[in-house]
Amino acid sequence: MLRARGGATIAAIARATGWQPHSVRGFFAGVVKKKLGLTLESEKTKSGRIYRIVRAKTSAPSPSASGTAEQADS
């Protein structure tokens, strides 16, 4: 629902999951943003606030993640 071009409201996600609205908001903050690292955009419309995932946050890999520096020294 969040990846759809039109996005979704908290009410629509709550109906689909059976969750309370505060649980949906907690899911956005804790899972979507923090754990998955996705960018969540919101837009206020006449019918309410619409949420959508726009892109993933990117970060450069750490030098030790590839292991090439340690292997070169060996």
QUIDA-V137787 format. One record per pair of residues at least 24 apart in sequence whose C-alpha atoms are under 8 Angstrom apart, sorted by sequence separation. I is the first residue (numbers start at 1). J is the second residue. D is the distance in Angstrom with one decimal. If there is no record, write none. Layout:
BEGIN
I&J&D  I&J&D
END
This chain:
BEGIN
9&48&7.1  10&49&7.9  9&49&6.0  10&50&7.7  9&50&4.8  10&51&7.7  8&50&5.3  9&51&6.0  7&50&5.9  8&51&5.4  6&50&7.8  7&51&5.3  8&52&6.6  7&52&4.5  6&52&7.5  7&53&7.7  5&52&7.5  4&52&7.2  2&51&6.5  3&52&5.9  2&52&4.5  3&53&5.4  1&52&7.9  2&53&5.6  3&54&7.5
END
